């Protein structure tokens, strides 16, 4: 199914999961090895990607009672990986779903490998190892039963949590066989027989609810903010308001007079670039959260703002616009776009802007930490538990084995909780309190002021049209700061990994195509945001396609299909200047850009949405499509705009081709959520800066779409695929096409072209 090597190991007797997984039965470990490391594995190389090749990553167990337990090694924040991966095990094992359990792993990359829950990779990388692990378990249980009965293994069959001897009708439960199976060697790959798709009970069926649903809906689920420990203290932090600002002085006299306040702790800041990046500031520790916040408010703090204290986002946007008007550094250069533009019968140009965005998850950053007796233990909602363990160990000067990261459910993440600065804060304060456990919670103001923001992007596109009305030249200039600025000296322009999110991999059949980047310095912390740079790139490109169509009197859908061209496998790496293309970290041979699949989602969504149908006055349809995280998504949005400029969205249709659809219920949920988040971004999403400081404080200034604004109906059309088509991303790919489809629909309804987000009052009469 996928270009990976999967190593299955029987680890029933190894015991290194003590405290995480207790079983007297069968325990298997499945290790995912990307194709780029499979050769090293096969030739006996000791290491790859910083980890030991033979180290197991994901664990599945059957105990004496027959309960099947999977260790979830990545975090759960609504995407459903804690359900979908156990489904893959249960299906191949032929297990009774009611007897499947999920246990969250702590942060420990030595045992569990890469634990970063990002890039829409959890199911994409682990559906195959999980299937093979389940199939191996099924084989071992059948072998144990055959041995016990003294019959040929071909006479027995595992089915619905039992192994049956077909000739005699005898049966043994999985729990009865677990101990005997644990003594068997892991079957070689040629004996691990995966099911045919027709035999699936759970995969692809959409008949399994998420494992956390009952606890979430009844209030039993534990999020980071729910953590409680005996003798716990509470902390609030006055943080540096400007990137790299340093504490000049503070006066805590008034703060210490607030009832409940116990201590003031200074946290040293570590500005980018570098690995550890607590903002730095002054923490007020108290007997309860309210006292801590009131004490923080009473602090008198003075900051040395440093060079970023002059940052003004309006002036920065003007600078980006000026830079976009000049030639930049070439990132891709097919043909001769400059000559083709100069000789074109007609040129069309437009500029697009997406501002700084904040993640604003419903559960703000928070952490509970206890640092005492040379050990650290934390209870945290993080997307990167393994990295969190590493950073805590290094920051506190401890051994990694002395740091325990307990991972809770995440009340939203969107990339923000890939960084663990808030966890480091809590640990440092606990250490300063002599080992007392400390809960540190960011307020919404803290969250919006000190986020790892999504960078502002200014993009200019120029198209050359020949005498027959065909696009013969395309030039795309991107001016935006890079996420890499938090890790290394600021490169001051988007890097290949960011440009691979819609720019240098734009799959248009245009002979003369040029992509350039302009310099833009980072003046705030930048980080990953749901779908990352695909948002501004998709907005610019798909809006521009609709503008070209209008200028040529063409249907936008037909224009888009013409630019994509005939079905083919497109390899951006063959374009001059595009050697840094990354394909989202996946091997191109496994996930090529297939323009036939992109065309199909466009055609399907247009048909399902009734593209071209008669609409009431003030209504319009817009279409957009984008490939990201190796999935193909097309969206049609219907809008209604009244005579006062009020915008509503009666209907959204989205088609997604994500390869084999393992869990259709979660796919629909993620796409529906992307429509709501996309609407929030398009209508309201903007963080502005003055004197280096974020100006928005709460949801009054950085709004999200309320329930009465959400799309009235969202239809999700999943393109069917067999199990042989690799599953690809779902959590992020639904977002990029939404904003351009929305704004294209607004133009169809009103004749007003939206090139700058957020829409705000641009529709006002």
PAMAR-874842 format. One line per 5 residues: number of its first residue (from 1); their letters; for each residue x, y, z of C-alpha. Coordinates in steps of 0.05 Angstrom, whole numbers, always signed. Example, Ala and Ser with C-alpha at 12.3 -4.5 7.8 and 13.67 -1.06 7.14 Angstrom:
2
1	AS	+246/-90/+156; +273/-21/+143
This chain:
765
1	XXXXX	+0/+0/+0; +54/+50/+19; +128/+58/+7; +148/+40/+78; +182/-16/+114
6	XXXXX	+144/-43/+174; +181/-82/+227; +138/-124/+274; +169/-149/+339; +143/-193/+396
11	XXXXX	+161/-154/+458; +117/-191/+508; +176/-207/+554; +215/-142/+549; +180/-105/+605
16	XXXXX	+200/-35/+586; +127/-13/+583; +119/-23/+658; +72/+31/+684; +43/+44/+615
21	XXXXX	+18/-25/+593; +6/-82/+641; -7/-149/+609; +8/-222/+619; -8/-235/+547
26	XXXXX	+16/-218/+478; +50/-151/+462; +72/-133/+392; +109/-71/+370; +103/-41/+300
31	XXXXX	+156/+6/+273; +144/+52/+215; +207/+62/+172; +200/+112/+115; +225/+89/+48
36	XXXXX	+284/+136/+53; +308/+96/+113; +287/+26/+90; +353/+15/+55; +391/+32/+119
41	XXXXX	+347/-16/+156; +357/-72/+105; +432/-64/+105; +438/-63/+180; +453/+11/+190
46	XXXXX	+446/+28/+264; +408/+93/+260; +364/+137/+217; +330/+204/+229; +360/+208/+298
51	XXXXX	+329/+143/+323; +350/+71/+329; +320/+32/+271; +304/-29/+313; +268/+10/+367
56	XXXXX	+193/-5/+368; +147/+55/+360; +74/+32/+369; +51/-22/+416; -10/-67/+414
61	XXXXX	-28/-118/+468; -78/-172/+485; -84/-190/+558; -111/-253/+592; -182/-224/+592
66	XXXXX	-180/-214/+517; -178/-138/+520; -139/-108/+462; -100/-46/+480; -64/+1/+433
71	XXXXX	-15/+53/+458; -31/+119/+425; +37/+151/+416; +12/+216/+388; -36/+267/+416
76	XXXXX	-111/+272/+404; -140/+340/+388; -203/+321/+350; -173/+290/+288; -192/+220/+312
81	XXXXX	-124/+185/+307; -139/+152/+375; -197/+118/+340; -174/+107/+269; -109/+71/+285
86	XXXXX	-142/+22/+334; -194/+10/+279; -138/-14/+233; -112/-62/+287; -181/-87/+305
91	XXXXX	-200/-100/+233; -139/-141/+216; -142/-177/+283; -217/-189/+273; -228/-163/+342
96	XXXXX	-294/-144/+375; -291/-68/+376; -325/-66/+445; -263/-100/+473; -212/-51/+444
101	XXXXX	-181/+1/+490; -134/+59/+478; -80/+83/+527; -42/+147/+517; +34/+142/+517
106	XXXXX	+78/+190/+555; +129/+231/+517; +188/+186/+501; +216/+184/+431; +265/+129/+450
111	XXXXX	+205/+82/+456; +154/+113/+410; +194/+147/+355; +171/+213/+328; +112/+237/+369
116	XXXXX	+96/+302/+334; +23/+305/+318; +27/+351/+257; +27/+351/+182; -35/+306/+178
121	XXXXX	+12/+247/+184; -13/+202/+239; -59/+157/+199; -19/+168/+135; +43/+138/+167
126	XXXXX	+13/+86/+214; -47/+54/+181; -2/+3/+148; +40/-14/+209; -25/-20/+250
131	XXXXX	-56/-66/+198; +6/-110/+196; +9/-112/+272; -63/-135/+276; -53/-186/+221
136	XXXXX	+10/-213/+256; -29/-220/+321; -84/-257/+285; -34/-306/+255; +0/-318/+323
141	XXXXX	-67/-331/+357; -87/-379/+302; -19/-414/+309; -27/-420/+385; -97/-450/+377
146	XXXXX	-74/-499/+324; -17/-522/+369; -63/-530/+429; -112/-572/+388; -58/-609/+349
151	XXXXX	-87/-590/+282; -61/-556/+219; -63/-480/+221; -102/-481/+156; -161/-511/+195
156	XXXXX	-169/-453/+243; -194/-382/+233; -196/-321/+278; -263/-286/+276; -296/-236/+323
161	XXXXX	-248/-245/+381; -246/-321/+378; -206/-373/+341; -249/-430/+314; -231/-499/+290
166	XXXXX	-274/-504/+228; -281/-580/+223; -300/-591/+297; -331/-524/+315; -285/-517/+376
171	XXXXX	-270/-444/+396; -221/-408/+441; -224/-335/+460; -166/-288/+446; -153/-281/+521
176	XXXXX	-147/-356/+528; -93/-357/+474; -55/-294/+490; -3/-325/+537; +12/-382/+490
181	XXXXX	+16/-335/+430; +66/-291/+469; +116/-348/+469; +115/-353/+393; +163/-316/+346
186	XXXXX	+136/-260/+304; +115/-288/+237; +158/-269/+177; +129/-218/+129; +108/-270/+78
191	XXXXX	+63/-303/+130; +28/-238/+150; -33/-239/+106; -72/-175/+105; -147/-176/+93
196	XXXXX	-180/-162/+28; -219/-97/+30; -285/-134/+22; -272/-168/+89; -264/-103/+129
201	XXXXX	-310/-95/+188; -290/-25/+210; -242/+8/+161; -278/+50/+110; -346/+37/+141
206	XXXXX	-358/+98/+184; -392/+55/+236; -346/+69/+296; -353/+128/+343; -290/+162/+369
211	XXXXX	-265/+127/+431; -267/+191/+473; -338/+210/+453; -373/+187/+516; -323/+219/+562
216	XXXXX	-323/+284/+523; -398/+291/+520; -407/+273/+594; -351/+317/+620; -307/+260/+642
221	XXXXX	-252/+273/+591; -188/+301/+619; -156/+360/+583; -94/+395/+606; -132/+449/+641
226	XXXXX	-168/+396/+684; -104/+371/+718; -104/+374/+794; -51/+354/+845; -50/+358/+921
231	XXXXX	-19/+423/+946; -20/+454/+877; -1/+527/+867; -24/+571/+810; +16/+619/+767
236	XXXXX	+4/+676/+718; +60/+709/+679; +72/+780/+656; +109/+765/+591; +153/+805/+545
241	XXXXX	+105/+841/+498; +155/+847/+440; +197/+794/+405; +263/+791/+442; +246/+844/+493
246	XXXXX	+285/+840/+558; +262/+854/+629; +290/+921/+651; +259/+924/+720; +198/+906/+760
251	XXXXX	+165/+925/+826; +124/+870/+859; +105/+908/+922; +32/+916/+903; +28/+845/+876
256	XXXXX	+51/+815/+941; -5/+851/+978; -59/+815/+937; -92/+762/+982; -68/+693/+962
261	XXXXX	-4/+714/+927; +56/+676/+954; +116/+690/+911; +144/+725/+850; +190/+687/+802
266	XXXXX	+229/+716/+745; +231/+673/+683; +290/+685/+637; +271/+695/+565; +302/+658/+506
271	XXXXX	+285/+694/+442; +292/+662/+374; +331/+633/+342; +342/+572/+385; +309/+512/+414
276	XXXXX	+282/+536/+481; +237/+596/+474; +198/+616/+536; +181/+689/+524; +209/+709/+591
281	XXXXX	+175/+750/+644; +152/+755/+715; +109/+700/+745; +63/+711/+804; +49/+648/+843
286	XXXXX	-13/+644/+886; -62/+598/+921; -111/+603/+864; -114/+626/+792; -154/+689/+806
291	XXXXX	-105/+713/+858; -47/+699/+811; -79/+740/+755; -96/+797/+802; -25/+796/+828
296	XXXXX	+3/+798/+758; -42/+857/+742; -13/+894/+802; +59/+885/+779; +97/+946/+754
301	XXXXX	+141/+920/+697; +188/+957/+650; +215/+926/+587; +273/+940/+540; +236/+929/+475
306	XXXXX	+298/+921/+431; +298/+927/+355; +229/+898/+344; +196/+951/+387; +184/+993/+324
311	XXXXX	+146/+939/+288; +82/+966/+257; +42/+916/+216; +11/+969/+171; +79/+997/+152
316	XXXXX	+105/+925/+144; +48/+909/+95; +67/+970/+53; +139/+947/+53; +117/+877/+30
321	XXXXX	+76/+908/-26; +136/+948/-50; +181/+887/-48; +130/+846/-88; +135/+897/-144
326	XXXXX	+208/+880/-155; +243/+817/-180; +259/+768/-125; +300/+705/-114; +280/+651/-164
331	XXXXX	+247/+589/-134; +222/+557/-198; +235/+578/-270; +203/+539/-327; +212/+568/-397
336	XXXXX	+220/+643/-402; +163/+676/-364; +193/+746/-369; +197/+743/-445; +128/+711/-450
341	XXXXX	+97/+765/-406; +131/+820/-447; +105/+792/-513; +35/+771/-489; -26/+800/-524
346	XXXXX	-54/+816/-455; -29/+815/-384; -69/+807/-321; -41/+824/-252; -67/+823/-181
351	XXXXX	-41/+826/-110; -66/+788/-50; -55/+795/+25; -66/+748/+84; -49/+780/+151
356	XXXXX	-18/+752/+214; -63/+699/+244; -67/+671/+315; -86/+599/+330; -133/+616/+388
361	XXXXX	-151/+544/+408; -211/+541/+454; -165/+511/+508; -109/+562/+516; -38/+539/+531
366	XXXXX	-32/+510/+600; +12/+462/+639; +16/+430/+707; +87/+414/+730; +122/+385/+790
371	XXXXX	+198/+389/+794; +227/+358/+856; +281/+309/+879; +317/+310/+812; +255/+292/+773
376	XXXXX	+203/+329/+732; +132/+307/+717; +83/+347/+676; +10/+340/+655; +1/+377/+590
381	XXXXX	-38/+385/+525; +19/+382/+475; +25/+360/+403; +98/+341/+412; +106/+301/+476
386	XXXXX	+173/+270/+457; +203/+338/+441; +172/+366/+505; +209/+313/+545; +274/+331/+511
391	XXXXX	+267/+405/+521; +248/+398/+594; +308/+354/+607; +356/+401/+575; +326/+464/+605
396	XXXXX	+326/+435/+675; +392/+398/+669; +360/+330/+680; +365/+262/+647; +309/+248/+597
401	XXXXX	+290/+186/+636; +277/+231/+697; +225/+272/+659; +154/+245/+652; +107/+279/+603
406	XXXXX	+34/+258/+615; -6/+276/+553; -78/+297/+561; -131/+310/+508; -121/+376/+472
411	XXXXX	-177/+427/+469; -153/+449/+401; -82/+455/+376; -77/+476/+303; -1/+475/+308
416	XXXXX	+6/+521/+369; +16/+464/+417; +73/+436/+375; +115/+486/+415; +121/+474/+490
421	XXXXX	+144/+542/+516; +86/+543/+566; +108/+476/+594; +178/+501/+606; +149/+561/+643
426	XXXXX	+109/+517/+690; +169/+472/+704; +215/+531/+719; +164/+561/+767; +154/+494/+802
431	XXXXX	+229/+488/+812; +231/+558/+840; +175/+539/+889; +218/+484/+918; +182/+428/+882
436	XXXXX	+110/+448/+895; +65/+429/+837; +46/+489/+796; -11/+499/+746; +4/+554/+697
441	XXXXX	-53/+577/+651; -49/+628/+596; -107/+676/+591; -136/+691/+523; -98/+756/+524
446	XXXXX	-33/+718/+537; -51/+671/+480; -63/+726/+429; -4/+769/+450; +49/+715/+453
451	XXXXX	+29/+663/+401; +73/+630/+350; +36/+667/+296; +20/+648/+224; +63/+696/+183
456	XXXXX	+32/+753/+142; +39/+741/+67; +36/+789/+8; +33/+757/-61; +34/+785/-132
461	XXXXX	+13/+745/-193; +20/+763/-266; -8/+724/-324; +7/+732/-398; -50/+716/-447
466	XXXXX	-40/+700/-521; -84/+720/-578; -128/+658/-571; -143/+673/-498; -95/+621/-468
471	XXXXX	-49/+632/-409; +22/+627/-435; +60/+660/-377; +53/+658/-302; +95/+695/-250
476	XXXXX	+84/+689/-176; +121/+731/-125; +115/+715/-51; +137/+763/+4; +132/+733/+74
481	XXXXX	+177/+718/+134; +196/+646/+146; +180/+599/+203; +253/+580/+202; +268/+647/+235
486	XXXXX	+251/+615/+303; +305/+561/+293; +363/+594/+255; +386/+663/+236; +328/+696/+201
491	XXXXX	+330/+675/+127; +282/+734/+112; +244/+697/+58; +201/+634/+51; +241/+570/+48
496	XXXXX	+232/+510/+1; +189/+472/+51; +141/+532/+54; +143/+545/-20; +126/+472/-32
501	XXXXX	+58/+488/-3; +26/+512/-66; +77/+556/-101; +133/+517/-133; +88/+456/-137
506	XXXXX	+30/+492/-171; +8/+438/-221; -10/+483/-279; +7/+463/-351; +39/+530/-368
511	XXXXX	+103/+529/-407; +131/+594/-379; +123/+594/-304; +166/+631/-254; +163/+635/-178
516	XXXXX	+202/+685/-137; +211/+704/-64; +223/+773/-34; +257/+790/+31; +214/+799/+93
521	XXXXX	+242/+801/+164; +206/+765/+221; +183/+812/+277; +143/+762/+318; +148/+689/+337
526	XXXXX	+124/+647/+278; +100/+576/+278; +59/+523/+246; -15/+536/+233; -67/+488/+207
531	XXXXX	-47/+477/+133; +10/+528/+143; +30/+566/+80; -23/+532/+38; -72/+584/+64
536	XXXXX	-42/+647/+32; -15/+611/-28; -81/+577/-42; -119/+642/-31; -76/+680/-80
541	XXXXX	-71/+627/-135; -144/+605/-135; -170/+677/-131; -125/+696/-189; -151/+638/-232
546	XXXXX	-221/+665/-222; -197/+735/-240; -166/+709/-305; -231/+673/-321; -271/+736/-312
551	XXXXX	-224/+778/-354; -229/+727/-410; -304/+716/-404; -293/+644/-383; -326/+599/-332
556	XXXXX	-280/+596/-270; -286/+520/-265; -268/+510/-339; -210/+560/-332; -183/+521/-272
561	XXXXX	-187/+455/-309; -153/+484/-370; -95/+510/-328; -86/+443/-295; -85/+410/-362
566	XXXXX	-92/+336/-379; -83/+281/-326; -9/+269/-313; +40/+257/-257; +75/+323/-244
571	XXXXX	+143/+327/-212; +164/+397/-190; +234/+373/-176; +248/+374/-251; +235/+449/-255
576	XXXXX	+297/+494/-253; +304/+527/-185; +255/+478/-152; +306/+428/-128; +286/+443/-56
581	XXXXX	+216/+415/-66; +197/+373/-6; +129/+340/-21; +112/+350/+53; +167/+303/+74
586	XXXXX	+138/+245/+35; +173/+205/-20; +151/+232/-87; +146/+161/-114; +92/+145/-63
591	XXXXX	+54/+210/-67; +65/+242/-135; +24/+302/-156; -31/+270/-198; -68/+323/-237
596	XXXXX	-121/+272/-256; -140/+266/-183; -141/+342/-176; -186/+348/-237; -233/+296/-210
601	XXXXX	-247/+331/-144; -262/+394/-183; -309/+358/-230; -343/+320/-173; -354/+381/-128
606	XXXXX	-380/+422/-187; -431/+368/-204; -452/+357/-132; -459/+432/-117; -499/+444/-181
611	XXXXX	-447/+490/-211; -480/+538/-259; -550/+532/-228; -597/+591/-225; -590/+629/-160
616	XXXXX	-631/+683/-125; -609/+755/-130; -550/+769/-84; -526/+697/-86; -463/+671/-119
621	XXXXX	-422/+608/-126; -346/+605/-121; -298/+548/-134; -227/+533/-113; -182/+472/-109
626	XXXXX	-115/+456/-76; -69/+397/-63; -37/+397/+6; -11/+343/+52; -16/+298/-9
631	XXXXX	-92/+302/-12; -135/+335/-65; -191/+381/-44; -240/+424/-83; -293/+469/-52
636	XXXXX	-354/+505/-78; -383/+558/-32; -451/+591/-41; -458/+660/-10; -514/+708/+0
641	XXXXX	-499/+783/+8; -557/+829/+24; -563/+903/+6; -529/+923/+71; -468/+879/+58
646	XXXXX	-487/+824/+107; -454/+758/+86; -483/+690/+98; -463/+621/+73; -524/+578/+56
651	XXXXX	-483/+519/+30; -413/+490/+23; -394/+430/-19; -325/+399/-13; -297/+339/-49
656	XXXXX	-235/+306/-21; -190/+252/-49; -148/+227/+9; -134/+158/-19; -165/+102/+21
661	XXXXX	-216/+133/+68; -203/+94/+131; -252/+132/+176; -305/+169/+135; -338/+198/+197
666	XXXXX	-274/+233/+218; -261/+257/+147; -329/+290/+144; -319/+320/+213; -251/+350/+194
671	XXXXX	-277/+380/+129; -338/+409/+164; -293/+439/+216; -247/+467/+162; -307/+504/+132
676	XXXXX	-322/+538/+199; -248/+555/+212; -240/+578/+140; -299/+625/+148; -270/+652/+213
681	XXXXX	-204/+667/+179; -235/+698/+118; -284/+743/+155; -245/+763/+217; -175/+733/+223
686	XXXXX	-123/+787/+235; -72/+804/+287; -43/+874/+280; +19/+903/+313; +37/+972/+339
691	XXXXX	+103/+987/+374; +119/+913/+367; +57/+893/+407; -3/+852/+385; -64/+897/+388
696	XXXXX	-119/+845/+395; -135/+821/+466; -193/+772/+463; -248/+745/+419; -278/+814/+412
701	XXXXX	-218/+835/+371; -197/+769/+341; -265/+739/+325; -285/+669/+307; -349/+652/+269
706	XXXXX	-407/+642/+317; -457/+586/+308; -507/+631/+273; -454/+649/+221; -430/+579/+206
711	XXXXX	-447/+549/+138; -520/+527/+140; -504/+462/+103; -437/+429/+89; -435/+370/+42
716	XXXXX	-373/+328/+41; -360/+284/-19; -307/+231/-7; -276/+204/-71; -276/+128/-63
721	XXXXX	-209/+92/-67; -186/+21/-54; -139/+2/+2; -83/+0/-49; -85/+76/-56
726	XXXXX	-44/+105/+2; -85/+143/+54; -64/+216/+57; -76/+277/+99; -145/+299/+124
731	XXXXX	-138/+346/+184; -107/+404/+145; -123/+399/+70; -195/+423/+76; -175/+494/+96
736	XXXXX	-136/+524/+36; -192/+523/-16; -245/+553/+29; -224/+627/+30; -214/+633/-46
741	XXXXX	-279/+596/-60; -315/+642/-12; -286/+706/-42; -298/+681/-113; -370/+670/-93
746	XXXXX	-374/+740/-65; -351/+768/-132; -403/+726/-168; -457/+753/-122; -436/+826/-118
751	XXXXX	-382/+843/-168; -336/+862/-110; -267/+829/-113; -236/+812/-46; -161/+809/-50
756	XXXXX	-145/+825/+22; -164/+784/+83; -200/+791/+128; -262/+812/+90; -283/+857/+148
761	XXXXX	-325/+915/+124; -304/+909/+50; -376/+889/+32; -408/+949/+66; -446/+993/+17
